[in-house]
Amino acid sequence: MLKVTSIVGTMRKASLIAALPLLLNACADDITGPVNAYVAKGPITGSECRLFRADNNTQLAAAGETVDGFVDFGNVAFSGVGYVECTGGSYEDEATAGTVDASGLTLRSAKRFAGGTTFIVTPLTEIAVRKAEAASGGIEANAENFNNSVADNFGLSALDITSVQPTDLSTTPAQNNPEGWYGTVLAGISQLDMTSTGEDISGVIDILDDSPDLSSGDFKDALDGLSGNDNINDDSDVTDSVQGGLGSNPDGSPGQENTGSTDSTPEINSIFPSAGSAAGGFEFVIIGTGYEAGESLAVMVGENAATVVTVDSSTQVRVTAPLGIAGSTVDVVLTNGDGQAVTFADALTYVAAEAVSTVASISPSTGSETGGTDLTITGTNFVAGDLLGVVVDGNFASNVTWVSSTQITATTPPGTAGDVDVVVVNGDGQIAIAEGAFTYVTGDAPTITSISPAAGTVAGGTQLTIIGANFVEGDQLNVTVGGEAATGVTMDSATQITVTTPSGTADSLVDVVVTNGDGQVITAAGAFTYVALDSVVTVAGVSPSAGPEAGGTQLTISGANFVAGDSLNVMVDGQTATGVTVDSATQITATTPSGTAGAAVDVIVTNGDGQVVLVADAFTYTDGSGPLIDSVSPATGSEAGGTQLTITGANYAIGGSLSVTVDGQAATGVTVDSSTQITAITPSGTAGSAVDVVVVNGDGQDVTATGAFTYQGACQHCELDANGCPF
């Protein structure tokens, strides 16, 4: 059963946290601001740097070579996670003052930014990027977490390694501050004995990247262990600074201790969601920097104290909102345990209970793990706006469209097989989570390429053939037409399903929906039209009923309710006829395609409105030996009829239903004397011009003797011969 919660209830942490980075990134407009970088191991000169966005590795900007570590990218329009990549250059070793060639060195740094920032790029940020890159979700999803964990591992807890510029210990002694601690760690790395380790700085980074946790108390020992001896250069001018930062001086006296606390001023970058019920009780997340875990951290929402759920990290706090006043927009104030506070003005809007967004249903509830399923989300109080979005299993859906206050449509992203949550972010900042509302299944999504016929009677009973791909058997296999269940649903193959339509409403254009056996759903919108009973197409006859296999026979199809239109078509034995024309509501003419002589074949008429009629065994292709006329004798006769004609020629069908017409009227007494002779009696006619004599073989092939007979008026005051003609 679908379990739906809005933001007035307790939300699942996993869904909220998984959606958060994507929503903060995707819902924010790009903001233009200056971006620069400082590249240090000490300061690296001559390094070439480029700026990328992390979601698709597209280059945002390139800069010239660094000078004393600095490089400027200019103004960049972006909002999200980006990273800087710098390659090559050289730097001065802090201990020896010698120049180190860094031509083989590549360093990166990644973080979220909008409106400009400064990237600090060091061996530690490179290690963080490597670990983020290797984790599920890549750099975009993991950069901030690994920036924090790498800082912790190197004894720099609560220090932002991508923002704090390390002290250059080749020129300035380390102080007991974040910049000094950072510089000390970098100097410690550079003191590795190259002779003992056989590694350049790139190799040292590789070793450190593979090393276990390097907490502040263990850092010196870890460095020592890399080469099996003490790698700190006791003779260098920087020794005291390095050893002091590691917790002991060369003489064994206590050094400066890295306490892991910077007492930094907290900042708030964003709050999500930014709206919720005046009843309170909904959870929101504060994103920023400088948050300190502990019971003393406090959050005020307007005039009321909020409940701090947990401090997830130094950059993220989860809070439960207190009661509020509907329609009010209030400040959020976060105060660290050391008393430092930050205010985010107009951060949260309270909405009345009747305006809270809810999700009632997700349809379809199943789709392929490859993504691409079109969802219809129904609920209440949906609002359009820049924040509008849908997240499925932590990934952003595409084509999100606000249809109405009760409906949103979206297309699923790829996912992993199983039940997943769907998160709706309203345009006003509210969110609603439908827990386990969608199921990803293995296998490709079904598709529909055609439905035939495209129209049928309101009484139902029309057999539909649905052509597509990836149809599968299963208990869930069903088809609806206009929302009503079709009958006789049969999966003929993975590419074809046949069904019988239910009854419907005249002149309505309706959807055909296939639910696959595995639960996946595909909709052919407006694919079928119901027509009134008095508009149903019928076919009364197809004439002639035979013609040569070379094609070219003009067919006359008689019936009712024929209409012109894009769908108009005639098929003979599965091949398309040419010259298809609606002469009237009761007649269509068409020219046969080529075929194969033999048994009778079907003729299928597709009306201009999409209705289809199949006339079984309506036409026979012959081998081409049609009848011939050499002569018609006599060439004249009375208009009263009764003249006996002798028609000579070839290929007359003996024993078949051969017929003869004179001026379009059927002759009587037709006898096939042989395959080369026919006798017949003329019908009455009109005296005057010569008329045609037509012989139609039983196989439908015909021949015309043009102007072969002339009707004459009755003779007065004369004698007549045996044929009624004067002499």
MARPALUM-255714 format. One line per field, with one value per residue (C-alpha): residue number from 1; chain; x, z, y. Coordinates in steps of 0.05 Angstrom, whole numbers, m for minus. Each point is the difference from the previous one (the first is absolute). Example, Ala and Ser with C-alpha at 12.3 -4.5 7.8 and 13.67 -1.06 7.14 Angstrom:
BEGIN
n <- c(1, 2)
chain <- c(A, A)
px <- c(246, 27)
pz <- c(156, m13)
py <- c(m90, 69)
This chain:
BEGIN
n <- c(1, 2, 3, 4, 5, 6, 7, 8, 9, 10, 11, 12, 13, 14, 15, 16, 17, 18, 19, 20, 21, 22, 23, 24, 25, 26, 27, 28, 29, 30, 31, 32, 33, 34, 35, 36, 37, 38, 39, 40, 41, 42, 43, 44, 45, 46, 47, 48, 49, 50, 51, 52, 53, 54, 55, 56, 57, 58, 59, 60, 61, 62, 63, 64, 65, 66, 67, 68, 69, 70, 71, 72, 73, 74, 75, 76, 77, 78, 79, 80, 81, 82, 83, 84, 85, 86, 87, 88, 89, 90, 91, 92, 93, 94, 95, 96, 97, 98, 99, 100, 101, 102, 103, 104, 105, 106, 107, 108, 109, 110, 111, 112, 113, 114, 115, 116, 117, 118, 119, 120, 121, 122, 123, 124, 125, 126, 127, 128, 129, 130, 131, 132, 133, 134, 135, 136, 137, 138, 139, 140, 141, 142, 143, 144, 145, 146, 147, 148, 149, 150, 151, 152, 153, 154, 155, 156, 157, 158, 159, 160, 161, 162, 163, 164, 165, 166, 167, 168, 169, 170, 171, 172, 173, 174, 175, 176, 177, 178, 179, 180, 181, 182, 183, 184, 185, 186, 187, 188, 189, 190, 191, 192, 193, 194, 195, 196, 197, 198, 199, 200, 201, 202, 203, 204, 205, 206, 207, 208, 209, 210, 211, 212, 213, 214, 215, 216, 217, 218, 219, 220, 221, 222, 223, 224, 225, 226, 227, 228, 229, 230, 231, 232, 233, 234, 235, 236, 237, 238, 239, 240, 241, 242, 243, 244, 245, 246, 247, 248, 249, 250, 251, 252, 253, 254, 255, 256, 257, 258, 259, 260, 261, 262, 263, 264, 265, 266, 267, 268, 269, 270, 271, 272, 273, 274, 275, 276, 277, 278, 279, 280, 281, 282, 283, 284, 285, 286, 287, 288, 289, 290, 291, 292, 293, 294, 295, 296, 297, 298, 299, 300, 301, 302, 303, 304, 305, 306, 307, 308, 309, 310, 311, 312, 313, 314, 315, 316, 317, 318, 319, 320, 321, 322, 323, 324, 325, 326, 327, 328, 329, 330, 331, 332, 333, 334, 335, 336, 337, 338, 339, 340, 341, 342, 343, 344, 345, 346, 347, 348, 349, 350, 351, 352, 353, 354, 355, 356, 357, 358, 359, 360, 361, 362, 363, 364, 365, 366, 367, 368, 369, 370, 371, 372, 373, 374, 375, 376, 377, 378, 379, 380, 381, 382, 383, 384, 385, 386, 387, 388, 389, 390, 391, 392, 393, 394, 395, 396, 397, 398, 399, 400, 401, 402, 403, 404, 405, 406, 407, 408, 409, 410, 411, 412, 413, 414, 415, 416, 417, 418, 419, 420, 421, 422, 423, 424, 425, 426, 427, 428, 429, 430, 431, 432, 433, 434, 435, 436, 437, 438, 439, 440, 441, 442, 443, 444, 445, 446, 447, 448, 449, 450, 451, 452, 453, 454, 455, 456, 457, 458, 459, 460, 461, 462, 463, 464, 465, 466, 467, 468, 469, 470, 471, 472, 473, 474, 475, 476, 477, 478, 479, 480, 481, 482, 483, 484, 485, 486, 487, 488, 489, 490, 491, 492, 493, 494, 495, 496, 497, 498, 499, 500, 501, 502, 503, 504, 505, 506, 507, 508, 509, 510, 511, 512, 513, 514, 515, 516, 517, 518, 519, 520, 521, 522, 523, 524, 525, 526, 527, 528, 529, 530, 531, 532, 533, 534, 535, 536, 537, 538, 539, 540, 541, 542, 543, 544, 545, 546, 547, 548, 549, 550, 551, 552, 553, 554, 555, 556, 557, 558, 559, 560, 561, 562, 563, 564, 565, 566, 567, 568, 569, 570, 571, 572, 573, 574, 575, 576, 577, 578, 579, 580, 581, 582, 583, 584, 585, 586, 587, 588, 589, 590, 591, 592, 593, 594, 595, 596, 597, 598, 599, 600, 601, 602, 603, 604, 605, 606, 607, 608, 609, 610, 611, 612, 613, 614, 615, 616, 617, 618, 619, 620, 621, 622, 623, 624, 625, 626, 627, 628, 629, 630, 631, 632, 633, 634, 635, 636, 637, 638, 639, 640, 641, 642, 643, 644, 645, 646, 647, 648, 649, 650, 651, 652, 653, 654, 655, 656, 657, 658, 659, 660, 661, 662, 663, 664, 665, 666, 667, 668, 669, 670, 671, 672, 673, 674, 675, 676, 677, 678, 679, 680, 681, 682, 683, 684, 685, 686, 687, 688, 689, 690, 691, 692, 693, 694, 695, 696, 697, 698, 699, 700, 701, 702, 703, 704, 705, 706, 707, 708, 709, 710, 711, 712, 713, 714, 715, 716, 717, 718, 719, 720, 721, 722, 723, 724, 725, 726, 727)
chain <- c(A, A, A, A, A, A, A, A, A, A, A, A, A, A, A, A, A, A, A, A, A, A, A, A, A, A, A, A, A, A, A, A, A, A, A, A, A, A, A, A, A, A, A, A, A, A, A, A, A, A, A, A, A, A, A, A, A, A, A, A, A, A, A, A, A, A, A, A, A, A, A, A, A, A, A, A, A, A, A, A, A, A, A, A, A, A, A, A, A, A, A, A, A, A, A, A, A, A, A, A, A, A, A, A, A, A, A, A, A, A, A, A, A, A, A, A, A, A, A, A, A, A, A, A, A, A, A, A, A, A, A, A, A, A, A, A, A, A, A, A, A, A, A, A, A, A, A, A, A, A, A, A, A, A, A, A, A, A, A, A, A, A, A, A, A, A, A, A, A, A, A, A, A, A, A, A, A, A, A, A, A, A, A, A, A, A, A, A, A, A, A, A, A, A, A, A, A, A, A, A, A, A, A, A, A, A, A, A, A, A, A, A, A, A, A, A, A, A, A, A, A, A, A, A, A, A, A, A, A, A, A, A, A, A, A, A, A, A, A, A, A, A, A, A, A, A, A, A, A, A, A, A, A, A, A, A, A, A, A, A, A, A, A, A, A, A, A, A, A, A, A, A, A, A, A, A, A, A, A, A, A, A, A, A, A, A, A, A, A, A, A, A, A, A, A, A, A, A, A, A, A, A, A, A, A, A, A, A, A, A, A, A, A, A, A, A, A, A, A, A, A, A, A, A, A, A, A, A, A, A, A, A, A, A, A, A, A, A, A, A, A, A, A, A, A, A, A, A, A, A, A, A, A, A, A, A, A, A, A, A, A, A, A, A, A, A, A, A, A, A, A, A, A, A, A, A, A, A, A, A, A, A, A, A, A, A, A, A, A, A, A, A, A, A, A, A, A, A, A, A, A, A, A, A, A, A, A, A, A, A, A, A, A, A, A, A, A, A, A, A, A, A, A, A, A, A, A, A, A, A, A, A, A, A, A, A, A, A, A, A, A, A, A, A, A, A, A, A, A, A, A, A, A, A, A, A, A, A, A, A, A, A, A, A, A, A, A, A, A, A, A, A, A, A, A, A, A, A, A, A, A, A, A, A, A, A, A, A, A, A, A, A, A, A, A, A, A, A, A, A, A, A, A, A, A, A, A, A, A, A, A, A, A, A, A, A, A, A, A, A, A, A, A, A, A, A, A, A, A, A, A, A, A, A, A, A, A, A, A, A, A, A, A, A, A, A, A, A, A, A, A, A, A, A, A, A, A, A, A, A, A, A, A, A, A, A, A, A, A, A, A, A, A, A, A, A, A, A, A, A, A, A, A, A, A, A, A, A, A, A, A, A, A, A, A, A, A, A, A, A, A, A, A, A, A, A, A, A, A, A, A, A, A, A, A, A, A, A, A, A, A, A, A, A, A, A, A, A, A, A, A, A, A, A, A, A, A, A, A, A, A, A, A, A, A, A, A, A, A, A, A, A, A, A, A, A, A, A, A, A, A, A, A, A, A, A, A, A, A, A, A, A, A, A, A, A, A, A, A, A, A, A, A, A, A, A, A, A, A, A, A, A, A, A, A, A, A, A, A, A, A, A, A, A, A, A, A, A, A, A, A, A, A, A, A, A, A, A, A, A, A, A, A, A, A, A, A)
px <- c(0, 25, 20, 0, 27, 2, 47, m48, 20, 65, 41, 49, 70, 27, m48, 11, 76, 6, m43, 32, 65, m36, m56, 46, 40, m56, m49, 49, 11, 72, 32, 57, 60, 77, 35, 74, 46, 62, 43, 48, 51, 33, m26, 4, 20, m12, m57, m55, m70, m70, m68, m53, m71, m3, m66, 23, 74, m14, 54, m25, 63, 75, 53, 73, 57, 3, 46, 21, m57, m55, m42, m64, m57, m39, m75, m34, m76, m14, m36, 18, 61, 61, 73, 67, 54, 72, 58, 75, 41, 53, 5, 52, 11, m13, 59, 56, m22, 14, m45, m42, m23, m74, m10, m30, m45, m76, m39, m75, m49, m76, m56, m69, m3, m44, 16, 75, 51, 73, 24, 59, 36, 48, 21, m55, m55, 26, m7, m71, m18, 28, m41, m63, 11, 5, m63, m70, m27, 69, 28, m66, m32, 61, 47, m23, m1, 71, 27, m22, 24, 69, 7, m18, 49, 58, m16, m36, m69, m50, 48, m25, 60, m30, m8, 55, 66, 58, 59, 61, 51, 58, m12, m44, 4, m62, m47, m52, m57, m34, 47, 61, m26, m16, 69, 32, m34, 22, 71, m1, m19, 57, 51, m7, 69, 0, 60, m33, m69, 21, m61, m11, m57, m51, 22, m5, m72, m13, 28, m39, m64, 8, 19, m46, m30, 53, m28, 39, 35, 22, 22, 74, 2, m37, 51, 57, m30, m4, 76, 17, 38, m7, m13, m2, 62, 26, 53, m49, m24, m71, 10, m26, m63, m12, 13, m38, m61, 6, m2, 74, 63, 68, 22, m59, m37, m75, m15, m61, m60, m50, m64, m45, m42, 4, m54, m21, m61, m58, m32, m66, m2, m69, m59, m42, m58, m15, m74, m43, m63, m16, m13, 75, 30, 32, 74, 46, 75, 47, 60, 61, 67, 28, m51, 23, m30, m25, m60, 13, m13, m68, m47, m55, m56, m32, m13, m3, 54, 7, 20, 69, m5, 74, 63, 16, 66, 33, m40, m68, m51, m69, m55, m73, m41, m42, m70, m8, m51, m31, 22, 61, 72, 50, 75, 41, 56, 54, 44, 62, 21, 53, m55, 14, m64, m25, m68, m31, m53, m69, 22, m64, m73, m57, m62, m70, m19, m47, 57, 49, 23, m17, 10, m59, 25, 55, m19, 27, 31, 50, 52, 66, 65, 26, m47, m45, m67, m50, m31, m65, 2, m67, m9, m19, 27, 53, 29, 41, 66, 75, 8, m48, 33, m9, 52, m5, 46, 46, 6, m33, m57, m2, m56, m32, m65, m51, m67, m47, m5, m15, 47, 74, 32, 73, 45, 39, 76, 38, m3, 12, m51, m45, m50, 23, m26, m26, 13, m40, 30, m55, 11, m11, 54, m42, 17, m42, 28, m36, 36, 12, m48, 38, 32, 59, 1, 53, m12, m11, m63, m56, m13, m60, 13, m69, m72, m47, m54, 1, m76, m59, m72, m26, m30, 69, 23, 53, 62, 62, 70, 52, 70, 61, 58, 19, m69, 4, m49, m21, m58, m1, m9, m61, m23, m49, m33, m28, 11, m43, 29, 6, m17, 35, 69, 50, 75, 16, 73, 48, m20, m75, m62, m71, m62, m74, m25, m52, m58, 13, m28, m11, 52, 47, 75, 26, 66, 21, 40, 40, 22, 55, 3, 56, m41, 31, m49, 0, m54, m18, m35, m61, 13, m72, m65, m70, m50, m76, m37, m28, 72, 29, 35, m25, 23, m54, 43, 67, m2, 29, 17, 62, 57, 70, 57, 37, m50, m33, m72, m47, m43, m67, m16, m72, m26, m21, 30, 64, 37, 65, 57, 73, m16, m33, 32, m16, 42, m4, 33, 40, 26, m21, m45, 12, m46, m46, m58, m65, m49, m58, m23, m18, 58, 76, 43, 71, 51, 27, 74, 37, m14, 6, m49, m37, m51, m46, 30, m27, m15, 7, m31, 24, m48, 23, m25, 42, m53, 22, m41, 29, m34, 25, 16, m25, 50, 38, 65, 4, 60, m16, m32, m62, m55, 9, m52, 17, m70, m73, m51, m47, 22, m71, m67, m69, m8, m53, 55, m2, 58, 43, 74, 59, 63, 65, 67, 41, 7, m75, m12, m41, m47, 10, m43, 18, m43, m12, m26, m21, 1, 4, m62, 4, m9, m42, 9, 75, 33, 74, 3, 75, 60, m2, m75, m59, m72, m48, m66, 1, m43, m41, 37, m3, 9, 58, 75, 42, 5, 49, m4, 34, 17, 17, 30, m19, 68, m18, 45, m36, 9, m37, m15, m9, m57, m10, m76, m51, m74, m48, m71, m59, m10, m65, m27, 55, 16, 46, 51, 5, 36, m54, 41, m26, 24)
pz <- c(0, m17, 62, m10, 48, m9, 35, 59, 20, 16, m64, m16, 9, m58, m50, 23, 4, m66, m36, 33, m40, m66, 19, 25, m65, m51, 30, 5, m58, m23, 35, m31, 43, 0, 7, 16, 30, 43, m15, 55, 19, 15, m49, m70, m58, m73, 12, m53, 30, m26, 34, m11, 22, 37, m25, m72, 0, m47, 0, 28, m8, m12, 29, m13, 41, 74, 29, 72, 5, m24, m63, m21, m41, m5, 8, m5, m3, 40, 60, 24, 12, m41, 1, m20, m33, m2, m35, 1, 24, 55, 73, 53, 52, 70, 30, m51, m38, m63, m61, m11, m71, 4, m75, 15, 56, m8, 59, 5, 48, 0, 37, m7, m19, m31, m16, 3, 47, 12, m7, 43, m38, 38, 7, 52, m46, m54, 47, 17, m74, m14, 55, m21, m72, 19, 43, m26, m29, m16, 15, m1, 53, 45, m4, 64, 41, m20, 9, 72, 11, m31, 44, 61, m20, m4, 67, m30, 27, m13, m50, m72, m41, m63, 29, 52, m31, 33, 27, m46, 50, m47, 18, 63, 64, 17, 50, 44, m49, m57, m53, 41, 13, m74, m21, 52, m27, m72, 25, 36, m65, m37, 52, m23, m17, m76, 3, 48, m31, m72, m12, m28, 27, m45, 28, 71, m14, m25, 64, 45, m40, 16, 73, 60, 41, 16, 62, 30, 52, m50, m58, 16, 13, m66, m37, 34, m19, m73, m8, 63, 32, 25, m62, 35, m19, 68, m32, m38, 21, m2, 48, 61, m36, m27, 64, 40, m43, 9, 75, 21, m10, m18, 72, 24, 30, m15, m65, m24, 5, m57, 40, m60, 17, m40, 37, m69, m11, m25, m66, m32, m75, m8, 36, m29, m2, 5, 16, 44, 41, 54, 44, 1, 9, m68, m9, m38, m14, 10, m47, 11, 37, 70, 38, 65, 26, 71, 43, 3, m75, m5, m56, 4, m52, 7, 74, 15, 16, m49, 19, m27, m26, m13, m25, m60, m12, 6, m62, 14, 57, 1, 38, 18, m9, 57, m6, m43, m28, m67, m53, 38, m26, 57, 13, 20, 51, 14, 61, 11, 69, 4, m7, m72, m39, m71, m24, m66, m13, m27, m2, 13, m19, 40, m40, 26, 10, m59, m45, 18, m61, 0, m48, m9, m55, m50, m67, m26, 62, m37, m53, m30, 39, m64, 13, m50, 33, m4, 68, 18, 72, 31, 66, 28, 2, m54, m19, m61, 11, m8, 56, m31, m6, 9, 28, m9, 45, 10, m74, m34, m49, m67, m38, 66, m18, 44, m30, 54, 75, 3, m53, m19, m55, m4, m32, 44, 1, 0, 66, 35, 1, 61, 36, 5, 26, m43, 27, m27, 10, m7, m34, 66, 36, 33, m11, 4, 1, m26, 34, m42, m52, m62, m17, m47, m37, m43, m75, m53, 1, m48, m60, m48, m72, m30, 15, m54, m14, 27, 5, 15, 20, 66, 11, 10, m29, m46, m1, 11, m19, 43, m29, 42, 37, 67, 15, 53, 28, 73, 48, m8, m76, m19, m49, 10, m55, 23, 72, m8, 0, m68, m6, m33, 15, m34, m5, m68, 6, 33, m54, m7, 45, m25, 39, m10, 16, 53, m15, m2, m15, m71, m29, 59, m10, 55, 27, m6, 61, 3, 68, m12, 35, 44, 19, m46, m35, m68, m26, m72, 10, m44, m39, m11, m20, 14, m56, 3, m26, m60, m19, m1, m65, m40, m66, m45, m58, m37, m76, m41, 43, m40, m39, m26, 48, m32, 34, m30, 7, 20, 58, 17, 74, 19, 71, 49, 42, m40, 17, m24, 50, 16, 19, m66, m29, m38, 7, m47, 27, 48, m54, m7, m58, m39, m22, 59, m7, 38, m57, 48, 68, m34, m48, 0, m60, 2, m45, 20, 14, m29, 32, m8, m41, 41, 56, 16, 45, 50, m14, 60, m2, 51, 2, 5, 73, 18, m3, m33, m38, m24, m59, m1, m66, m39, m58, m40, m37, m67, m42, m52, m56, m4, m53, m70, m52, m74, m28, 16, m51, m22, 13, m1, 28, 21, 57, 25, 16, m16, m49, 8, 3, m15, 35, m21, 35, 51, 73, 15, 65, m12, 55, 40, 14, m64, m16, m60, 0, m58, 14, 74, m1, 12, m60, 8, m23, 8, m22, m2, m61, 7, 27, m65, m10, 39, m21, 34, m11, 1, 50, m24, m14, m31, m74, m17, 11, 6, 70, 37, 8, 63, 18, 74, 15, 62, 31, m6, m59, m54, m71, m37, m74, m6, m46, m25, m6, m24, 18, m57, 0, m21, m75, m33, m70, m11, 8, 54, 1, 54, 46, m7, m46, m66, m67)
py <- c(0, 70, 37, 75, 53, 75, 46, 5, m71, m34, m6, m54, 25, m41, 29, 72, m5, m37, 51, 61, 8, m9, 48, 54, m6, m9, 50, 57, 47, 9, 59, 38, 17, 1, m67, m8, m52, m7, m60, m20, m52, 58, 50, m29, 45, m18, m49, 0, 0, m15, 4, m54, m14, m66, m28, m11, 22, 58, 53, 66, 41, m3, 46, 16, m27, 10, 53, m12, m49, 47, m3, 37, m29, 65, 2, m68, m13, m63, m29, m70, m43, 17, m19, 31, m42, 27, m35, 12, 58, 4, 20, 15, m54, 27, m36, 5, 62, m40, 4, m62, m18, m16, m13, m69, 25, 9, 29, 10, 32, m7, 35, 30, 74, 53, 72, m8, m32, m15, m72, m21, m56, m45, m73, m8, 26, m47, m59, 22, 5, m69, m31, 38, m20, m74, 1, m12, 65, 27, 69, 37, m43, m12, 59, 34, m63, m20, 70, m6, m71, 13, 62, m42, m55, 49, 33, 60, m13, 57, 32, 10, m24, 30, 71, 12, 24, m38, 39, m1, m27, 16, 73, 2, m41, m41, 31, m35, 14, m37, 29, m21, m70, m10, 25, m45, m62, 18, 12, m67, m34, 34, m25, m72, m26, m7, m46, m47, m2, 5, 43, 70, 41, m35, m67, 27, 21, m71, m29, 48, m13, m75, 12, m13, 57, 52, 34, 58, m42, m53, 44, 1, m75, m12, 42, m36, m67, 15, m7, m38, 57, 71, 42, 67, 39, 23, 44, 44, 68, m25, m58, 36, 21, m69, m37, 51, m10, m75, 6, m3, 42, m30, 7, m41, 58, 7, 36, 38, m46, m3, m2, m10, 61, 65, 38, 23, 43, m43, 17, m21, m9, m31, m32, m56, m6, 74, m7, m43, m6, 51, m61, m11, m69, m4, m10, 47, 2, 58, 1, 42, m2, 4, m41, m32, m64, 1, 12, 75, 11, 34, 22, 52, 3, 68, 10, m75, m50, m58, m70, m18, m72, m9, 36, m44, 36, 68, 19, m30, 2, m33, 36, m12, 64, 28, 28, 62, 49, m16, 49, 24, m2, m3, 2, m61, 12, m52, 9, m43, m24, 55, 53, 19, 7, 10, 24, m22, 53, m18, m72, m39, 11, m29, m22, m14, m73, 2, 24, m56, m40, m74, m57, m48, m46, m15, m30, m45, m29, m43, 14, m22, 10, 32, 59, 35, m17, 57, 12, 34, 25, 19, 36, 68, 71, m8, 67, 19, 35, m1, m51, m51, m67, m75, m48, m75, m42, 60, 17, 58, m16, 36, 35, 22, 38, 33, m18, 25, 7, m74, m29, 0, m42, m22, m52, m48, m1, m66, m37, m66, m56, 3, 45, 73, 66, 57, 71, 58, 69, 51, 67, 35, m39, m54, m73, m63, m71, m61, m57, m62, 28, m23, m66, m7, m66, m33, m4, 52, 42, m19, 44, 8, 17, m9, m19, m27, 16, 71, 3, m45, m3, 27, m68, m29, m66, 29, m44, 43, m20, 36, 0, 18, m30, m32, m28, m55, m51, 4, 6, 75, 0, 41, 53, 57, 41, 66, m23, m62, m71, m33, m74, m58, 28, m45, 10, m29, 16, 49, 49, m11, m1, m10, 22, 13, 70, 15, 46, 75, 68, 25, 48, m7, m5, m45, m28, m73, m21, m65, m26, m50, m66, 28, 60, 51, 46, 33, 48, 14, 67, 13, m63, m24, 34, m25, 13, m1, m61, 38, 20, m70, m16, m60, m31, m30, m23, 2, 0, m29, m61, m19, 31, m14, m12, 58, 46, 60, m24, 57, m21, 29, m10, 13, 9, 54, 57, 7, 65, 31, 11, m13, m72, m18, m62, m64, m63, m60, m63, 44, 47, 73, 18, 64, 56, m10, 49, 11, 12, 5, m24, m65, m11, m4, m14, m27, m33, m68, m10, m60, m67, m75, m41, m52, m1, 58, 54, 50, 73, 46, 70, 51, 59, 71, 1, m61, m53, m65, m52, m66, m34, m71, m35, 60, 0, m53, 12, m37, m19, 54, m42, 44, m5, 30, 23, m6, 14, 11, m21, 28, 71, 28, m20, 25, 48, m48, m51, m73, 0, m62, 18, m44, 23, m31, 7, m39, m20, m6, m37, m63, m20, 65, 59, 37, 60, 47, 72, 43, 74, m17, m44, m75, m45, m63, m71, 5, m64, m17, m43, m8, 36, 42, 12, 27, 10, 48, 38, 76, 38, 59, 64, 69, 10, 44, m3, m63, m31, m45, m74, m26, m71, m15, m68, m38, 19, 73, 16, 38, 26, 55, 5, 75, 23, m72, 2, 52, 1, 19, 26, m45, m7, 26, m21, m51, m73, m25, m55, m53, 49, 53, 44, 30, m26)
